[in-house]
Amino acid sequence: MLNLSSLFHTTVDDYPNFLAELDLLPHQKEYISHCKNEIRSTLRAGLKEKLSLILRSQGIDDLDIEPRFFIQGSWAYKTLNRPHSSPPQQSDLDDGVYLPMSIVKESEKPSVASELFFEAAELVLAPIVDERRWNMVQKPTCIRVEISGYAHIDIPLYAIPDEDFAQLRATMDAKGYLSINEAITASDDSWTTLPSDHVLLAHRDENWIKSDPRAMKDWFLRAVGDHGEQLRRVVRYLKAFRDKSWKSDGPSSILLMAAAVSVFEQRRRRDDKALADVVAQIPNVLREGVLSPIDFEIYLTDSLGPDGVEDAASKFEDFSHYLNAALSCKDKQVACNWVRQMLGDRFPNRPDLVIAVSVSEVVKATPAEPGPNELVKNTKAG
């Protein structure tokens, strides 16, 4: 049997490995961060005035509007990969904009339509989008700003009641935080104690919906805490396979995360075996239906539809076949070829770094007590 783990991930300097190839290039990451900061500065400088004007036209005055920001999604989970095929694939940074809502008092939802908030933010962003030759796209739950062929920034708009927002802002200002992320990093509890049902997301079609991005982040970080960093790496490998296999669409990142957490078992120093174990089980997991880890009434697989689920299950069955064949192969070059066929040219073609191992060594890599599954799956067709 063969050990290809060092080709997936290694801490040895200057050794090629797949995980390193999945990272954004330094100049790409710097550019995305710079654009994020420009967008924040633009919204911070102009959103208060523009939104106040729009709300006054609706008969609503005396609102103290000042946005706060919160990075979420794969950038926050540290599962972001560089696109495999760009275009059309793009790296995604989700930067939530949080606003106080004086009209969230007795009622659960603002009386002001969410479309007014989208309108204000889009008007504020339009000049910088034109100046930078970016592209602004209206998505159901966000404003998407395409900043290059390889990256975009999604800007969802959230509202929280004045009382909660005032407490959050006072604490952040007193401690010099410019974003909610800084407050969280500093273990400040003014954000973490905010009830989830107080966070409302602007939706173009459904007006306002309860949606708290902290829940998904907290769930995944707990899973990584329980299972170790190997889980995060395996999720990135799965996303890389998705991007290689589907130029667009395919299983969502959240679906892949939930599916992986439900079956993951740690393999000490063997990312190849950990990945092979997960991939072997994903077809059945998909066909059974994968529940959202934060809302047990939602099946993440529903977004694929029956045909999409079967297509994904079939592709992962092929991936499992090739990956297990590579691990069982005696020819190191052939093993590299088979994995590269599934994951693409970013997987190192370095058979000299592949190690032949005995069956007993494989057994030793298996944990004596595998970690508990984070996700309880209910059976559902499609």
C-alpha positions in Angstrom: 0.0 0.0 0.0 1.0 3.6 -0.5 1.0 6.7 1.7 0.3 9.8 -0.4 -0.4 12.0 2.6 2.6 14.3 2.2 1.3 15.2 -1.3 -1.9 16.4 0.3 -0.4 18.3 3.3 3.1 18.7 4.8 4.8 21.0 7.3 8.2 20.5 5.6 9.3 23.7 4.0 9.6 23.8 0.2 7.9 20.5 -0.3 5.0 20.7 -2.8 1.6 19.8 -1.4 -2.0 20.1 -2.6 -3.2 22.2 0.3 -0.6 24.9 -0.4 -1.7 24.9 -4.1 -5.3 25.5 -3.0 -4.3 28.7 -1.1 -4.9 32.1 -2.7 -1.7 33.6 -4.0 -0.4 36.3 -1.7 -1.2 39.1 -4.1 -4.7 37.8 -4.6 -5.4 37.6 -0.9 -4.0 41.1 -0.4 -6.1 42.5 -3.3 -9.3 40.9 -2.0 -8.6 42.3 1.5 -7.9 45.7 0.1 -11.1 45.8 -1.9 -13.1 44.6 1.2 -11.6 47.6 3.1 -12.5 50.0 0.3 -16.1 48.7 0.3 -16.3 49.0 4.0 -14.9 52.6 4.0 -17.4 53.6 1.3 -20.4 52.2 3.1 -19.2 53.6 6.4 -18.9 57.1 4.9 -22.0 57.2 2.8 -24.6 54.7 3.9 -25.9 56.7 6.9 -26.8 59.7 4.8 -28.2 57.8 1.8 -30.3 55.5 4.0 -31.6 58.4 6.1 -32.7 60.2 3.0 -34.5 57.2 1.7 -36.2 56.4 5.1 -37.3 60.1 5.5 -39.1 59.8 2.2 -41.0 57.0 3.9 -41.8 59.2 6.9 -39.2 57.7 9.3 -36.9 60.2 11.0 -34.3 60.5 13.7 -32.5 57.2 13.0 -28.9 56.9 14.2 -27.6 54.6 11.4 -24.0 53.5 11.5 -23.0 50.2 9.9 -20.9 47.5 11.6 -19.2 44.6 9.7 -18.8 40.9 10.1 -16.8 38.5 7.9 -18.5 35.2 7.4 -18.5 32.2 5.1 -15.5 30.2 3.9 -13.1 33.1 4.6 -14.2 33.0 8.3 -14.2 29.1 8.4 -10.6 29.1 6.8 -11.8 26.8 4.1 -11.4 29.2 1.2 -9.8 27.7 -1.9 -8.3 29.4 -5.0 -10.6 28.7 -7.9 -9.8 25.7 -10.1 -11.2 27.3 -13.3 -11.4 31.1 -13.4 -13.6 32.2 -14.9 -16.3 31.2 -14.2 -15.3 30.1 -10.7 -14.4 32.8 -8.2 -13.2 33.0 -4.6 -15.8 34.5 -2.3 -15.6 36.8 0.6 -18.8 37.3 2.6 -18.8 40.6 4.5 -22.0 41.2 6.4 -23.2 44.7 7.0 -25.1 45.2 10.3 -27.4 48.1 10.9 -29.5 49.3 13.8 -33.2 49.3 13.2 -35.2 51.8 15.3 -38.4 50.3 13.9 -37.6 46.9 15.4 -39.4 47.5 18.7 -42.7 45.6 19.3 -42.8 43.7 16.0 -40.5 40.9 15.0 -39.6 42.4 11.7 -38.9 46.0 10.4 -41.9 47.7 8.8 -39.5 49.2 6.3 -39.1 47.0 3.2 -35.7 45.4 2.8 -35.5 46.7 -0.8 -34.9 50.2 0.6 -31.7 49.0 2.3 -30.5 47.3 -0.8 -31.3 50.5 -2.8 -29.3 52.7 -0.4 -26.3 50.4 -0.3 -26.2 50.0 -4.1 -26.4 53.8 -4.6 -23.5 54.3 -2.2 -21.4 51.6 -3.9 -22.2 52.6 -7.5 -19.5 55.3 -7.8 -16.6 53.1 -6.5 -17.8 50.1 -8.6 -17.7 52.3 -11.7 -14.4 53.9 -10.8 -12.7 50.5 -10.2 -14.4 48.9 -13.1 -16.0 46.3 -10.9 -19.3 44.7 -11.6 -22.3 44.8 -9.2 -24.8 42.0 -9.2 -28.1 41.7 -7.4 -28.5 38.4 -5.5 -31.5 37.4 -3.5 -29.7 37.8 -0.1 -26.8 40.1 -0.9 -25.1 42.6 -3.1 -22.4 40.9 -5.1 -19.4 43.0 -6.2 -17.2 41.2 -8.7 -13.8 42.7 -8.1 -11.8 40.5 -10.6 -12.2 37.4 -12.8 -11.2 35.3 -9.8 -13.0 36.9 -6.9 -16.1 38.6 -5.7 -17.3 40.1 -2.4 -20.8 39.3 -1.2 -22.5 41.9 1.0 -25.5 40.7 2.9 -27.4 43.3 4.9 -28.6 42.6 8.5 -30.7 44.4 11.0 -30.6 44.1 14.8 -32.8 46.0 17.3 -31.5 49.4 18.5 -31.0 48.3 22.1 -28.8 45.4 21.1 -27.0 47.4 18.4 -26.3 50.3 20.9 -24.8 47.9 23.4 -22.6 46.3 20.7 -21.5 49.7 19.3 -20.7 51.1 22.7 -18.5 48.2 23.6 -16.8 48.1 20.2 -16.1 51.9 20.2 -14.8 51.8 23.8 -12.3 49.1 22.9 -11.4 50.5 19.5 -12.8 47.6 17.4 -13.5 48.5 13.8 -15.4 45.3 13.1 -17.4 42.7 14.9 -14.7 40.1 14.0 -12.3 42.0 16.1 -14.6 42.0 19.1 -15.1 38.2 18.7 -11.4 37.6 18.4 -10.9 39.6 21.6 -13.4 37.3 23.3 -15.9 40.1 23.8 -19.3 38.8 24.7 -21.4 41.8 23.5 -21.8 40.1 20.2 -21.9 36.4 21.2 -24.7 37.0 23.7 -27.0 38.6 21.1 -29.9 36.2 20.6 -30.0 34.5 17.2 -33.6 35.4 16.6 -32.7 39.1 16.9 -30.6 39.0 13.7 -32.6 39.6 10.5 -31.3 39.2 7.0 -32.6 41.4 4.1 -34.0 39.3 1.3 -35.1 40.7 -2.0 -38.0 38.4 -2.4 -39.0 37.5 1.2 -38.3 41.0 2.8 -36.8 40.0 6.2 -35.9 36.6 7.4 -34.3 35.3 10.6 -30.7 34.3 9.7 -27.7 34.4 12.0 -24.4 33.7 10.3 -22.8 33.0 13.7 -24.7 29.7 14.0 -23.0 28.0 11.1 -19.6 29.3 12.0 -20.0 28.2 15.6 -21.1 24.7 14.5 -18.1 24.2 12.2 -15.6 25.6 14.6 -16.9 23.2 17.3 -16.6 20.3 14.8 -13.0 21.3 14.1 -12.3 21.6 17.8 -13.7 18.1 18.3 -12.0 16.4 15.4 -8.9 18.4 14.8 -7.5 20.5 11.9 -7.5 17.4 9.7 -11.3 17.9 9.3 -10.8 21.4 7.9 -8.2 20.1 5.4 -10.5 17.3 4.3 -13.3 19.8 3.6 -11.0 21.9 1.5 -10.0 18.7 -0.5 -13.7 18.0 -1.1 -14.3 21.5 -2.3 -11.3 21.2 -4.6 -12.8 18.0 -6.1 -16.1 19.8 -6.5 -14.5 22.7 -8.3 -12.6 20.3 -10.6 -15.7 18.3 -11.4 -18.2 21.1 -11.8 -17.3 24.3 -13.5 -20.4 25.8 -11.9 -23.1 24.6 -9.5 -22.5 21.2 -7.9 -22.8 20.6 -4.1 -22.6 23.7 -2.0 -19.7 24.2 0.4 -22.1 24.0 3.3 -23.5 20.7 2.1 -19.9 19.3 1.7 -19.0 20.5 5.2 -22.1 18.9 6.7 -21.7 15.7 4.9 -18.0 15.5 5.8 -18.5 16.2 9.5 -21.2 13.5 9.7 -18.8 10.7 8.8 -15.3 12.0 9.5 -12.8 10.0 11.6 -9.3 11.2 12.3 -6.4 9.4 10.7 -3.2 10.4 12.4 -0.7 11.8 9.9 -2.8 10.3 7.0 -4.8 13.0 5.2 -5.1 10.6 2.3 -6.8 7.9 4.3 -9.0 10.4 6.1 -10.2 11.8 2.8 -10.7 8.3 1.3 -12.8 7.3 4.3 -15.1 10.4 3.9 -15.3 10.1 0.1 -16.3 6.4 0.3 -19.3 7.3 2.5 -20.5 10.6 0.8 -22.5 8.9 -2.0 -24.8 7.2 0.6 -24.9 10.3 2.8 -26.1 12.4 -0.2 -28.7 9.8 -1.3 -30.1 9.7 2.3 -30.4 13.5 2.4 -28.2 15.8 4.5 -29.8 18.0 7.1 -28.7 21.5 7.9 -26.6 21.3 11.0 -28.3 24.5 12.4 -31.9 23.8 11.2 -33.1 20.3 11.3 -36.1 21.2 9.1 -33.9 22.0 6.1 -32.3 19.4 3.9 -29.2 20.9 2.2 -29.5 18.2 -0.6 -32.9 19.7 -1.7 -31.1 22.5 -3.5 -29.5 19.9 -5.9 -32.8 18.1 -6.7 -33.0 14.3 -7.3 -31.0 14.4 -10.5 -28.3 16.6 -9.0 -28.0 14.4 -5.9 -27.5 11.3 -8.1 -25.0 13.1 -10.3 -23.0 14.2 -7.2 -23.2 10.7 -5.7 -22.0 9.1 -8.9 -19.0 11.5 -9.2 -18.0 10.9 -5.6 -18.2 7.1 -6.3 -15.7 7.6 -9.1 -13.5 9.7 -6.8 -13.6 6.9 -4.2 -12.7 4.3 -6.7 -9.7 6.2 -8.0 -8.5 7.3 -4.6 -8.6 3.8 -3.1 -7.0 2.4 -6.2 -4.2 4.8 -5.8 -3.7 3.9 -2.1 -3.6 0.2 -3.0 -1.4 0.6 -6.1 2.2 -0.6 -6.1 3.3 1.9 -8.8 3.9 5.4 -7.3 3.7 7.2 -10.6 0.4 5.5 -11.5 -1.0 6.4 -8.1 -0.1 10.1 -8.6 -1.7 10.0 -12.1 -5.0 8.6 -10.7 -5.3 11.2 -8.0 -4.4 14.0 -10.4 -7.2 12.8 -12.7 -9.7 13.4 -9.9 -8.2 16.6 -8.3 -6.4 18.2 -11.2 -2.9 19.4 -12.0 -2.5 21.2 -8.7 -2.0 17.9 -7.0 1.8 17.4 -7.1 3.2 14.9 -9.6 5.9 13.8 -7.2 6.0 10.0 -6.9 9.4 10.3 -5.2 7.5 11.7 -2.1 5.1 8.8 -2.0 5.9 6.2 0.7 5.2 2.5 0.6 3.7 1.3 3.9 2.7 -2.0 5.5 -0.9 -2.9 6.5 0.1 -2.7 10.2 1.2 1.0 9.7 -2.2 1.7 8.1 -3.9 0.2 11.2 -1.8 2.4 13.5 -3.1 5.5 11.8 -6.6 4.6 12.7 -7.8 6.2 16.0 -8.8 3.9 18.8 -11.8 6.0 19.6 -13.2 7.9 16.6 -14.9 11.1 17.4 -18.7 11.4 17.6 -20.6 12.4 14.5 -21.6 16.1 14.7 -24.6 15.7 12.4 -27.6 13.4 12.9 -28.9 12.4 9.5 -32.6 11.5 8.9 -33.3 9.3 5.9 -35.0 11.1 3.0 -35.1 10.2 -0.7 -33.6 12.8 -3.0 
